[in-house]
Amino acid sequence: MFEITQIDHEKHEIEFCYDKQNITKGKQLITFTNIGGITVVNHETYYKSDSKLRDKIYPKFHNLCIDEFHSSVHASLLNENEPEIFY
C-alpha cells in the first residue's frame, strides 16, 4: 500500500510513499512534462529494505508492474470510447 504525500501543481509532480507496514521503504515520484504538445510521464522510484537480495530482485518486478500500468493507462486514453477497468 502507499499514501499520496504531495501534489505539486507548479512542478506537475505527484509523490507517494510506501505504507509504514511495507517491507520496502521508499517513495515514488511521477512528473508530467509538456514537450511539443505531448505529455511525457516520468516515474521514478526510490526504495530500500533490510534485505540485499530483495533490493536486488525488487526493481525487476517493480519495473514490470509500472510499465504494465503505464501501458494500460496509455491504451485506455487512446481508446476513450471503451472504458478500461483497472484492478
mmCIF file as gemmi writes it, N, C-alpha and C atoms, coordinates in Angstrom:
data_model
loop_
_atom_site.group_PDB
_atom_site.id
_atom_site.type_symbol
_atom_site.label_atom_id
_atom_site.label_alt_id
_atom_site.label_comp_id
_atom_site.label_asym_id
_atom_site.label_entity_id
_atom_site.label_seq_id
_atom_site.pdbx_PDB_ins_code
_atom_site.Cartn_x
_atom_site.Cartn_y
_atom_site.Cartn_z
_atom_site.occupancy
_atom_site.B_iso_or_equiv
_atom_site.pdbx_formal_charge
_atom_site.auth_seq_id
_atom_site.auth_asym_id
_atom_site.pdbx_PDB_model_num
ATOM 1 N N . MET Axp A 1 ? 0.84 -1.179 0 1 0 ? 1 A 1
ATOM 2 C CA . MET Axp A 1 ? 0 0 0 1 0 ? 1 A 1
ATOM 3 C C . MET Axp A 1 ? 0.886 1.244 0 1 0 ? 1 A 1
ATOM 4 N N . PHE Axp A 2 ? 0.314 2.339 -0.446 1 0 ? 2 A 1
ATOM 5 C CA . PHE Axp A 2 ? 1.05 3.588 -0.448 1 0 ? 2 A 1
ATOM 6 C C . PHE Axp A 2 ? 0.122 4.739 -0.098 1 0 ? 2 A 1
ATOM 7 N N . GLU Axp A 3 ? 0.719 5.872 0.166 1 0 ? 3 A 1
ATOM 8 C CA . GLU Axp A 3 ? -0.016 7.068 0.558 1 0 ? 3 A 1
ATOM 9 C C . GLU Axp A 3 ? 0.496 8.238 -0.281 1 0 ? 3 A 1
ATOM 10 N N . ILE Axp A 4 ? -0.418 9.004 -0.877 1 0 ? 4 A 1
ATOM 11 C CA . ILE Axp A 4 ? -0.008 10.206 -1.598 1 0 ? 4 A 1
ATOM 12 C C . ILE Axp A 4 ? 0.441 11.222 -0.56 1 0 ? 4 A 1
ATOM 13 N N . THR Axp A 5 ? 1.685 11.685 -0.692 1 0 ? 5 A 1
ATOM 14 C CA . THR Axp A 5 ? 2.256 12.592 0.304 1 0 ? 5 A 1
ATOM 15 C C . THR Axp A 5 ? 2.392 14.023 -0.197 1 0 ? 5 A 1
ATOM 16 N N . GLN Axp A 6 ? 2.345 14.204 -1.523 1 0 ? 6 A 1
ATOM 17 C CA . GLN Axp A 6 ? 2.478 15.572 -2.041 1 0 ? 6 A 1
ATOM 18 C C . GLN Axp A 6 ? 1.966 15.641 -3.473 1 0 ? 6 A 1
ATOM 19 N N . ILE Axp A 7 ? 1.237 16.71 -3.758 1 0 ? 7 A 1
ATOM 20 C CA . ILE Axp A 7 ? 0.857 17.043 -5.125 1 0 ? 7 A 1
ATOM 21 C C . ILE Axp A 7 ? 1.328 18.473 -5.346 1 0 ? 7 A 1
ATOM 22 N N . ASP Axp A 8 ? 2.267 18.642 -6.264 1 0 ? 8 A 1
ATOM 23 C CA . ASP Axp A 8 ? 2.836 19.957 -6.551 1 0 ? 8 A 1
ATOM 24 C C . ASP Axp A 8 ? 2.333 20.405 -7.914 1 0 ? 8 A 1
ATOM 25 N N . HIS Axp A 9 ? 1.38 21.334 -7.91 1 0 ? 9 A 1
ATOM 26 C CA . HIS Axp A 9 ? 0.762 21.794 -9.155 1 0 ? 9 A 1
ATOM 27 C C . HIS Axp A 9 ? 1.741 22.594 -10.016 1 0 ? 9 A 1
ATOM 28 N N . GLU Axp A 10 ? 2.637 23.323 -9.403 1 0 ? 10 A 1
ATOM 29 C CA . GLU Axp A 10 ? 3.599 24.124 -10.156 1 0 ? 10 A 1
ATOM 30 C C . GLU Axp A 10 ? 4.64 23.251 -10.857 1 0 ? 10 A 1
ATOM 31 N N . LYS Axp A 11 ? 5.117 22.212 -10.171 1 0 ? 11 A 1
ATOM 32 C CA . LYS Axp A 11 ? 6.121 21.315 -10.748 1 0 ? 11 A 1
ATOM 33 C C . LYS Axp A 11 ? 5.491 20.164 -11.527 1 0 ? 11 A 1
ATOM 34 N N . HIS Axp A 12 ? 4.162 20.055 -11.443 1 0 ? 12 A 1
ATOM 35 C CA . HIS Axp A 12 ? 3.427 18.967 -12.091 1 0 ? 12 A 1
ATOM 36 C C . HIS Axp A 12 ? 3.941 17.607 -11.607 1 0 ? 12 A 1
ATOM 37 N N . GLU Axp A 13 ? 3.994 17.459 -10.281 1 0 ? 13 A 1
ATOM 38 C CA . GLU Axp A 13 ? 4.522 16.24 -9.669 1 0 ? 13 A 1
ATOM 39 C C . GLU Axp A 13 ? 3.535 15.652 -8.661 1 0 ? 13 A 1
ATOM 40 N N . ILE Axp A 14 ? 3.545 14.357 -8.592 1 0 ? 14 A 1
ATOM 41 C CA . ILE Axp A 14 ? 2.812 13.625 -7.554 1 0 ? 14 A 1
ATOM 42 C C . ILE Axp A 14 ? 3.825 12.727 -6.852 1 0 ? 14 A 1
ATOM 43 N N . GLU Axp A 15 ? 3.856 12.805 -5.531 1 0 ? 15 A 1
ATOM 44 C CA . GLU Axp A 15 ? 4.763 11.966 -4.751 1 0 ? 15 A 1
ATOM 45 C C . GLU Axp A 15 ? 3.931 11.074 -3.855 1 0 ? 15 A 1
ATOM 46 N N . PHE Axp A 16 ? 4.3 9.808 -3.803 1 0 ? 16 A 1
ATOM 47 C CA . PHE Axp A 16 ? 3.65 8.921 -2.852 1 0 ? 16 A 1
ATOM 48 C C . PHE Axp A 16 ? 4.672 7.997 -2.235 1 0 ? 16 A 1
ATOM 49 N N . CYS Axp A 17 ? 4.402 7.614 -1 1 0 ? 17 A 1
ATOM 50 C CA . CYS Axp A 17 ? 5.32 6.79 -0.211 1 0 ? 17 A 1
ATOM 51 C C . CYS Axp A 17 ? 4.653 5.467 0.131 1 0 ? 17 A 1
ATOM 52 N N . TYR Axp A 18 ? 5.501 4.467 0.311 1 0 ? 18 A 1
ATOM 53 C CA . TYR Axp A 18 ? 5.01 3.166 0.74 1 0 ? 18 A 1
ATOM 54 C C . TYR Axp A 18 ? 4.499 3.27 2.17 1 0 ? 18 A 1
ATOM 55 N N . ASP Axp A 19 ? 3.481 2.5 2.459 1 0 ? 19 A 1
ATOM 56 C CA . ASP Axp A 19 ? 2.914 2.45 3.796 1 0 ? 19 A 1
ATOM 57 C C . ASP Axp A 19 ? 3.978 1.987 4.791 1 0 ? 19 A 1
ATOM 58 N N . LYS Axp A 20 ? 3.891 2.458 6.008 1 0 ? 20 A 1
ATOM 59 C CA . LYS Axp A 20 ? 4.876 2.116 7.038 1 0 ? 20 A 1
ATOM 60 C C . LYS Axp A 20 ? 4.926 0.621 7.336 1 0 ? 20 A 1
ATOM 61 N N . GLN Axp A 21 ? 3.86 -0.094 7.012 1 0 ? 21 A 1
ATOM 62 C CA . GLN Axp A 21 ? 3.81 -1.533 7.278 1 0 ? 21 A 1
ATOM 63 C C . GLN Axp A 21 ? 4.493 -2.356 6.191 1 0 ? 21 A 1
ATOM 64 N N . ASN Axp A 22 ? 4.857 -1.75 5.063 1 0 ? 22 A 1
ATOM 65 C CA . ASN Axp A 22 ? 5.502 -2.482 3.977 1 0 ? 22 A 1
ATOM 66 C C . ASN Axp A 22 ? 6.923 -2.881 4.359 1 0 ? 22 A 1
ATOM 67 N N . ILE Axp A 23 ? 7.393 -3.969 3.768 1 0 ? 23 A 1
ATOM 68 C CA . ILE Axp A 23 ? 8.764 -4.422 3.991 1 0 ? 23 A 1
ATOM 69 C C . ILE Axp A 23 ? 9.749 -3.436 3.376 1 0 ? 23 A 1
ATOM 70 N N . THR Axp A 24 ? 9.413 -2.944 2.181 1 0 ? 24 A 1
ATOM 71 C CA . THR Axp A 24 ? 10.274 -1.989 1.482 1 0 ? 24 A 1
ATOM 72 C C . THR Axp A 24 ? 9.881 -0.577 1.874 1 0 ? 24 A 1
ATOM 73 N N . LYS Axp A 25 ? 10.869 0.241 2.149 1 0 ? 25 A 1
ATOM 74 C CA . LYS Axp A 25 ? 10.649 1.652 2.469 1 0 ? 25 A 1
ATOM 75 C C . LYS Axp A 25 ? 11.034 2.47 1.245 1 0 ? 25 A 1
ATOM 76 N N . GLY Axp A 26 ? 10.269 3.489 0.952 1 0 ? 26 A 1
ATOM 77 C CA . GLY Axp A 26 ? 10.637 4.309 -0.188 1 0 ? 26 A 1
ATOM 78 C C . GLY Axp A 26 ? 9.518 5.202 -0.649 1 0 ? 26 A 1
ATOM 79 N N . LYS Axp A 27 ? 9.775 5.838 -1.8 1 0 ? 27 A 1
ATOM 80 C CA . LYS Axp A 27 ? 8.779 6.732 -2.372 1 0 ? 27 A 1
ATOM 81 C C . LYS Axp A 27 ? 8.848 6.648 -3.89 1 0 ? 27 A 1
ATOM 82 N N . GLN Axp A 28 ? 7.773 7.134 -4.503 1 0 ? 28 A 1
ATOM 83 C CA . GLN Axp A 28 ? 7.718 7.227 -5.951 1 0 ? 28 A 1
ATOM 84 C C . GLN Axp A 28 ? 7.33 8.651 -6.318 1 0 ? 28 A 1
ATOM 85 N N . LEU Axp A 29 ? 7.885 9.116 -7.415 1 0 ? 29 A 1
ATOM 86 C CA . LEU Axp A 29 ? 7.647 10.473 -7.884 1 0 ? 29 A 1
ATOM 87 C C . LEU Axp A 29 ? 7.248 10.403 -9.351 1 0 ? 29 A 1
ATOM 88 N N . ILE Axp A 30 ? 6.067 10.913 -9.671 1 0 ? 30 A 1
ATOM 89 C CA . ILE Axp A 30 ? 5.607 10.968 -11.053 1 0 ? 30 A 1
ATOM 90 C C . ILE Axp A 30 ? 5.59 12.432 -11.465 1 0 ? 30 A 1
ATOM 91 N N . THR Axp A 31 ? 6.298 12.734 -12.56 1 0 ? 31 A 1
ATOM 92 C CA . THR Axp A 31 ? 6.391 14.097 -13.074 1 0 ? 31 A 1
ATOM 93 C C . THR Axp A 31 ? 5.802 14.135 -14.475 1 0 ? 31 A 1
ATOM 94 N N . PHE Axp A 32 ? 4.973 15.14 -14.739 1 0 ? 32 A 1
ATOM 95 C CA . PHE Axp A 32 ? 4.35 15.332 -16.043 1 0 ? 32 A 1
ATOM 96 C C . PHE Axp A 32 ? 4.984 16.551 -16.706 1 0 ? 32 A 1
ATOM 97 N N . THR Axp A 33 ? 5.532 16.367 -17.922 1 0 ? 33 A 1
ATOM 98 C CA . THR Axp A 33 ? 6.197 17.445 -18.637 1 0 ? 33 A 1
ATOM 99 C C . THR Axp A 33 ? 5.592 17.565 -20.032 1 0 ? 33 A 1
ATOM 100 N N . ASN Axp A 34 ? 5.314 18.797 -20.452 1 0 ? 34 A 1
ATOM 101 C CA . ASN Axp A 34 ? 4.799 19.044 -21.794 1 0 ? 34 A 1
ATOM 102 C C . ASN Axp A 34 ? 5.971 19.301 -22.724 1 0 ? 34 A 1
ATOM 103 N N . ILE Axp A 35 ? 6.146 18.416 -23.702 1 0 ? 35 A 1
ATOM 104 C CA . ILE Axp A 35 ? 7.217 18.575 -24.682 1 0 ? 35 A 1
ATOM 105 C C . ILE Axp A 35 ? 6.567 18.59 -26.065 1 0 ? 35 A 1
ATOM 106 N N . GLY Axp A 36 ? 6.529 19.756 -26.667 1 0 ? 36 A 1
ATOM 107 C CA . GLY Axp A 36 ? 5.945 19.884 -28.005 1 0 ? 36 A 1
ATOM 108 C C . GLY Axp A 36 ? 4.491 19.483 -28.074 1 0 ? 36 A 1
ATOM 109 N N . GLY Axp A 37 ? 3.734 19.775 -27.04 1 0 ? 37 A 1
ATOM 110 C CA . GLY Axp A 37 ? 2.316 19.443 -27.025 1 0 ? 37 A 1
ATOM 111 C C . GLY Axp A 37 ? 2.006 18.012 -26.611 1 0 ? 37 A 1
ATOM 112 N N . ILE Axp A 38 ? 3.025 17.257 -26.26 1 0 ? 38 A 1
ATOM 113 C CA . ILE Axp A 38 ? 2.847 15.875 -25.815 1 0 ? 38 A 1
ATOM 114 C C . ILE Axp A 38 ? 3.222 15.791 -24.34 1 0 ? 38 A 1
ATOM 115 N N . THR Axp A 39 ? 2.389 15.15 -23.549 1 0 ? 39 A 1
ATOM 116 C CA . THR Axp A 39 ? 2.69 14.976 -22.133 1 0 ? 39 A 1
ATOM 117 C C . THR Axp A 39 ? 3.599 13.771 -21.945 1 0 ? 39 A 1
ATOM 118 N N . VAL Axp A 40 ? 4.764 14.037 -21.377 1 0 ? 40 A 1
ATOM 119 C CA . VAL Axp A 40 ? 5.723 12.981 -21.082 1 0 ? 40 A 1
ATOM 120 C C . VAL Axp A 40 ? 5.627 12.68 -19.585 1 0 ? 40 A 1
ATOM 121 N N . VAL Axp A 41 ? 5.492 11.406 -19.244 1 0 ? 41 A 1
ATOM 122 C CA . VAL Axp A 41 ? 5.368 10.99 -17.851 1 0 ? 41 A 1
ATOM 123 C C . VAL Axp A 41 ? 6.675 10.332 -17.426 1 0 ? 41 A 1
ATOM 124 N N . ASN Axp A 42 ? 7.271 10.866 -16.375 1 0 ? 42 A 1
ATOM 125 C CA . ASN Axp A 42 ? 8.485 10.281 -15.805 1 0 ? 42 A 1
ATOM 126 C C . ASN Axp A 42 ? 8.135 9.711 -14.437 1 0 ? 42 A 1
ATOM 127 N N . HIS Axp A 43 ? 8.451 8.453 -14.228 1 0 ? 43 A 1
ATOM 128 C CA . HIS Axp A 43 ? 8.086 7.761 -12.987 1 0 ? 43 A 1
ATOM 129 C C . HIS Axp A 43 ? 9.37 7.252 -12.336 1 0 ? 43 A 1
ATOM 130 N N . GLU Axp A 44 ? 9.752 7.872 -11.228 1 0 ? 44 A 1
ATOM 131 C CA . GLU Axp A 44 ? 10.973 7.484 -10.515 1 0 ? 44 A 1
ATOM 132 C C . GLU Axp A 44 ? 10.604 6.785 -9.214 1 0 ? 44 A 1
ATOM 133 N N . THR Axp A 45 ? 11.404 5.798 -8.849 1 0 ? 45 A 1
ATOM 134 C CA . THR Axp A 45 ? 11.177 5.042 -7.622 1 0 ? 45 A 1
ATOM 135 C C . THR Axp A 45 ? 12.454 5.012 -6.796 1 0 ? 45 A 1
ATOM 136 N N . TYR Axp A 46 ? 12.308 5.296 -5.518 1 0 ? 46 A 1
ATOM 137 C CA . TYR Axp A 46 ? 13.419 5.229 -4.566 1 0 ? 46 A 1
ATOM 138 C C . TYR Axp A 46 ? 12.983 4.27 -3.463 1 0 ? 46 A 1
ATOM 139 N N . TYR Axp A 47 ? 13.804 3.279 -3.154 1 0 ? 47 A 1
ATOM 140 C CA . TYR Axp A 47 ? 13.391 2.265 -2.189 1 0 ? 47 A 1
ATOM 141 C C . TYR Axp A 47 ? 14.609 1.684 -1.471 1 0 ? 47 A 1
ATOM 142 N N . LYS Axp A 48 ? 14.325 1.046 -0.356 1 0 ? 48 A 1
ATOM 143 C CA . LYS Axp A 48 ? 15.352 0.356 0.436 1 0 ? 48 A 1
ATOM 144 C C . LYS Axp A 48 ? 14.623 -0.573 1.398 1 0 ? 48 A 1
ATOM 145 N N . SER Axp A 49 ? 15.185 -1.768 1.568 1 0 ? 49 A 1
ATOM 146 C CA . SER Axp A 49 ? 14.639 -2.701 2.55 1 0 ? 49 A 1
ATOM 147 C C . SER Axp A 49 ? 15.789 -3.221 3.405 1 0 ? 49 A 1
ATOM 148 N N . ASP Axp A 50 ? 15.473 -4.119 4.301 1 0 ? 50 A 1
ATOM 149 C CA . ASP Axp A 50 ? 16.505 -4.71 5.157 1 0 ? 50 A 1
ATOM 150 C C . ASP Axp A 50 ? 17.165 -5.924 4.514 1 0 ? 50 A 1
ATOM 151 N N . SER Axp A 51 ? 16.808 -6.216 3.269 1 0 ? 51 A 1
ATOM 152 C CA . SER Axp A 51 ? 17.319 -7.409 2.588 1 0 ? 51 A 1
ATOM 153 C C . SER Axp A 51 ? 18.05 -7.02 1.298 1 0 ? 51 A 1
ATOM 154 N N . LYS Axp A 52 ? 19.325 -7.377 1.219 1 0 ? 52 A 1
ATOM 155 C CA . LYS Axp A 52 ? 20.093 -7.094 0 1 0 ? 52 A 1
ATOM 156 C C . LYS Axp A 52 ? 19.529 -7.871 -1.189 1 0 ? 52 A 1
ATOM 157 N N . LEU Axp A 53 ? 19.097 -9.112 -0.941 1 0 ? 53 A 1
ATOM 158 C CA . LEU Axp A 53 ? 18.52 -9.918 -2.01 1 0 ? 53 A 1
ATOM 159 C C . LEU Axp A 53 ? 17.236 -9.274 -2.537 1 0 ? 53 A 1
ATOM 160 N N . ARG Axp A 54 ? 16.368 -8.861 -1.629 1 0 ? 54 A 1
ATOM 161 C CA . ARG Axp A 54 ? 15.122 -8.199 -2.032 1 0 ? 54 A 1
ATOM 162 C C . ARG Axp A 54 ? 15.427 -6.93 -2.824 1 0 ? 54 A 1
ATOM 163 N N . ASP Axp A 55 ? 16.392 -6.142 -2.375 1 0 ? 55 A 1
ATOM 164 C CA . ASP Axp A 55 ? 16.735 -4.894 -3.068 1 0 ? 55 A 1
ATOM 165 C C . ASP Axp A 55 ? 17.307 -5.161 -4.461 1 0 ? 55 A 1
ATOM 166 N N . LYS Axp A 56 ? 17.881 -6.335 -4.646 1 0 ? 56 A 1
ATOM 167 C CA . LYS Axp A 56 ? 18.428 -6.687 -5.952 1 0 ? 56 A 1
ATOM 168 C C . LYS Axp A 56 ? 17.332 -7.18 -6.902 1 0 ? 56 A 1
ATOM 169 N N . ILE Axp A 57 ? 16.369 -7.935 -6.368 1 0 ? 57 A 1
ATOM 170 C CA . ILE Axp A 57 ? 15.305 -8.526 -7.176 1 0 ? 57 A 1
ATOM 171 C C . ILE Axp A 57 ? 14.144 -7.553 -7.405 1 0 ? 57 A 1
ATOM 172 N N . TYR Axp A 58 ? 13.831 -6.744 -6.411 1 0 ? 58 A 1
ATOM 173 C CA . TYR Axp A 58 ? 12.66 -5.867 -6.426 1 0 ? 58 A 1
ATOM 174 C C . TYR Axp A 58 ? 12.548 -5 -7.675 1 0 ? 58 A 1
ATOM 175 N N . PRO Axp A 59 ? 13.628 -4.349 -8.125 1 0 ? 59 A 1
ATOM 176 C CA . PRO Axp A 59 ? 13.485 -3.434 -9.268 1 0 ? 59 A 1
ATOM 177 C C . PRO Axp A 59 ? 12.946 -4.106 -10.533 1 0 ? 59 A 1
ATOM 178 N N . LYS Axp A 60 ? 13.319 -5.338 -10.786 1 0 ? 60 A 1
ATOM 179 C CA . LYS Axp A 60 ? 12.86 -6.029 -11.997 1 0 ? 60 A 1
ATOM 180 C C . LYS Axp A 60 ? 11.341 -6.203 -11.992 1 0 ? 60 A 1
ATOM 181 N N . PHE Axp A 61 ? 10.804 -6.689 -10.874 1 0 ? 61 A 1
ATOM 182 C CA . PHE Axp A 61 ? 9.366 -6.894 -10.784 1 0 ? 61 A 1
ATOM 183 C C . PHE Axp A 61 ? 8.618 -5.563 -10.712 1 0 ? 61 A 1
ATOM 184 N N . HIS Axp A 62 ? 9.173 -4.625 -9.989 1 0 ? 62 A 1
ATOM 185 C CA . HIS Axp A 62 ? 8.548 -3.309 -9.87 1 0 ? 62 A 1
ATOM 186 C C . HIS Axp A 62 ? 8.451 -2.653 -11.249 1 0 ? 62 A 1
ATOM 187 N N . ASN Axp A 63 ? 9.541 -2.684 -12.012 1 0 ? 63 A 1
ATOM 188 C CA . ASN Axp A 63 ? 9.535 -2.064 -13.335 1 0 ? 63 A 1
ATOM 189 C C . ASN Axp A 63 ? 8.53 -2.733 -14.267 1 0 ? 63 A 1
ATOM 190 N N . LEU Axp A 64 ? 8.394 -4.045 -14.19 1 0 ? 64 A 1
ATOM 191 C CA . LEU Axp A 64 ? 7.395 -4.745 -14.998 1 0 ? 64 A 1
ATOM 192 C C . LEU Axp A 64 ? 5.985 -4.263 -14.662 1 0 ? 64 A 1
ATOM 193 N N . CYS Axp A 65 ? 5.701 -4.135 -13.371 1 0 ? 65 A 1
ATOM 194 C CA . CYS Axp A 65 ? 4.374 -3.669 -12.934 1 0 ? 65 A 1
ATOM 195 C C . CYS Axp A 65 ? 4.12 -2.229 -13.363 1 0 ? 65 A 1
ATOM 196 N N . ILE Axp A 66 ? 5.101 -1.368 -13.173 1 0 ? 66 A 1
ATOM 197 C CA . ILE Axp A 66 ? 4.949 0.047 -13.533 1 0 ? 66 A 1
ATOM 198 C C . ILE Axp A 66 ? 4.781 0.198 -15.039 1 0 ? 66 A 1
ATOM 199 N N . ASP Axp A 67 ? 5.588 -0.527 -15.817 1 0 ? 67 A 1
ATOM 200 C CA . ASP Axp A 67 ? 5.47 -0.461 -17.274 1 0 ? 67 A 1
ATOM 201 C C . ASP Axp A 67 ? 4.089 -0.931 -17.739 1 0 ? 67 A 1
ATOM 202 N N . GLU Axp A 68 ? 3.589 -2.004 -17.142 1 0 ? 68 A 1
ATOM 203 C CA . GLU Axp A 68 ? 2.268 -2.52 -17.482 1 0 ? 68 A 1
ATOM 204 C C . GLU Axp A 68 ? 1.188 -1.506 -17.127 1 0 ? 68 A 1
ATOM 205 N N . PHE Axp A 69 ? 1.309 -0.881 -15.971 1 0 ? 69 A 1
ATOM 206 C CA . PHE Axp A 69 ? 0.341 0.129 -15.543 1 0 ? 69 A 1
ATOM 207 C C . PHE Axp A 69 ? 0.31 1.288 -16.532 1 0 ? 69 A 1
ATOM 208 N N . HIS Axp A 70 ? 1.483 1.839 -16.855 1 0 ? 70 A 1
ATOM 209 C CA . HIS Axp A 70 ? 1.53 2.984 -17.77 1 0 ? 70 A 1
ATOM 210 C C . HIS Axp A 70 ? 1.049 2.602 -19.169 1 0 ? 70 A 1
ATOM 211 N N . SER Axp A 71 ? 1.341 1.387 -19.616 1 0 ? 71 A 1
ATOM 212 C CA . SER Axp A 71 ? 0.843 0.922 -20.919 1 0 ? 71 A 1
ATOM 213 C C . SER Axp A 71 ? -0.68 0.832 -20.92 1 0 ? 71 A 1
ATOM 214 N N . SER Axp A 72 ? -1.245 0.35 -19.825 1 0 ? 72 A 1
ATOM 215 C CA . SER Axp A 72 ? -2.704 0.255 -19.718 1 0 ? 72 A 1
ATOM 216 C C . SER Axp A 72 ? -3.355 1.626 -19.718 1 0 ? 72 A 1
ATOM 217 N N . VAL Axp A 73 ? -2.778 2.56 -18.987 1 0 ? 73 A 1
ATOM 218 C CA . VAL Axp A 73 ? -3.315 3.928 -18.955 1 0 ? 73 A 1
ATOM 219 C C . VAL Axp A 73 ? -3.234 4.538 -20.347 1 0 ? 73 A 1
ATOM 220 N N . HIS Axp A 74 ? -2.091 4.381 -21.015 1 0 ? 74 A 1
ATOM 221 C CA . HIS Axp A 74 ? -1.911 4.929 -22.357 1 0 ? 74 A 1
ATOM 222 C C . HIS Axp A 74 ? -2.938 4.335 -23.322 1 0 ? 74 A 1
ATOM 223 N N . ALA Axp A 75 ? -3.116 3.022 -23.279 1 0 ? 75 A 1
ATOM 224 C CA . ALA Axp A 75 ? -4.076 2.358 -24.168 1 0 ? 75 A 1
ATOM 225 C C . ALA Axp A 75 ? -5.495 2.849 -23.907 1 0 ? 75 A 1
ATOM 226 N N . SER Axp A 76 ? -5.848 3.04 -22.64 1 0 ? 76 A 1
ATOM 227 C CA . SER Axp A 76 ? -7.207 3.493 -22.332 1 0 ? 76 A 1
ATOM 228 C C . SER Axp A 76 ? -7.425 4.934 -22.783 1 0 ? 76 A 1
ATOM 229 N N . LEU Axp A 77 ? -6.374 5.758 -22.743 1 0 ? 77 A 1
ATOM 230 C CA . LEU Axp A 77 ? -6.502 7.131 -23.224 1 0 ? 77 A 1
ATOM 231 C C . LEU Axp A 77 ? -6.656 7.174 -24.743 1 0 ? 77 A 1
ATOM 232 N N . LEU Axp A 78 ? -6.005 6.268 -25.442 1 0 ? 78 A 1
ATOM 233 C CA . LEU Axp A 78 ? -6.124 6.208 -26.895 1 0 ? 78 A 1
ATOM 234 C C . LEU Axp A 78 ? -7.489 5.681 -27.326 1 0 ? 78 A 1
ATOM 235 N N . ASN Axp A 79 ? -8.106 4.889 -26.473 1 0 ? 79 A 1
ATOM 236 C CA . ASN Axp A 79 ? -9.386 4.26 -26.796 1 0 ? 79 A 1
ATOM 237 C C . ASN Axp A 79 ? -10.43 4.703 -25.782 1 0 ? 79 A 1
ATOM 238 N N . GLU Axp A 80 ? -10.713 5.989 -25.755 1 0 ? 80 A 1
ATOM 239 C CA . GLU Axp A 80 ? -11.599 6.556 -24.733 1 0 ? 80 A 1
ATOM 240 C C . GLU Axp A 80 ? -13.029 6.064 -24.843 1 0 ? 80 A 1
ATOM 241 N N . ASN Axp A 81 ? -13.458 5.554 -26.001 1 0 ? 81 A 1
ATOM 242 C CA . ASN Axp A 81 ? -14.832 5.105 -26.164 1 0 ? 81 A 1
ATOM 243 C C . ASN Axp A 81 ? -15.113 3.798 -25.44 1 0 ? 81 A 1
ATOM 244 N N . GLU Axp A 82 ? -14.071 3.018 -25.168 1 0 ? 82 A 1
ATOM 245 C CA . GLU Axp A 82 ? -14.239 1.759 -24.465 1 0 ? 82 A 1
ATOM 246 C C . GLU Axp A 82 ? -13.587 1.875 -23.093 1 0 ? 82 A 1
ATOM 247 N N . PRO Axp A 83 ? -14.378 1.988 -22.035 1 0 ? 83 A 1
ATOM 248 C CA . PRO Axp A 83 ? -13.784 2.165 -20.71 1 0 ? 83 A 1
ATOM 249 C C . PRO Axp A 83 ? -12.916 0.983 -20.292 1 0 ? 83 A 1
ATOM 250 N N . GLU Axp A 84 ? -11.801 1.284 -19.679 1 0 ? 84 A 1
ATOM 251 C CA . GLU Axp A 84 ? -10.857 0.284 -19.192 1 0 ? 84 A 1
ATOM 252 C C . GLU Axp A 84 ? -11.108 0.075 -17.702 1 0 ? 84 A 1
ATOM 253 N N . ILE Axp A 85 ? -11.126 -1.158 -17.267 1 0 ? 85 A 1
ATOM 254 C CA . ILE Axp A 85 ? -11.313 -1.453 -15.854 1 0 ? 85 A 1
ATOM 255 C C . ILE Axp A 85 ? -9.955 -1.856 -15.287 1 0 ? 85 A 1
ATOM 256 N N . PHE Axp A 86 ? -9.506 -1.158 -14.24 1 0 ? 86 A 1
ATOM 257 C CA . PHE Axp A 86 ? -8.237 -1.452 -13.589 1 0 ? 86 A 1
ATOM 258 C C . PHE Axp A 86 ? -8.502 -2.153 -12.275 1 0 ? 86 A 1
ATOM 259 N N . TYR Axp A 87 ? -7.786 -3.201 -12.036 1 0 ? 87 A 1
ATOM 260 C CA . TYR Axp A 87 ? -7.92 -3.944 -10.784 1 0 ? 87 A 1
ATOM 261 C C . TYR Axp A 87 ? -6.747 -3.673 -9.907 1 0 ? 87 A 1
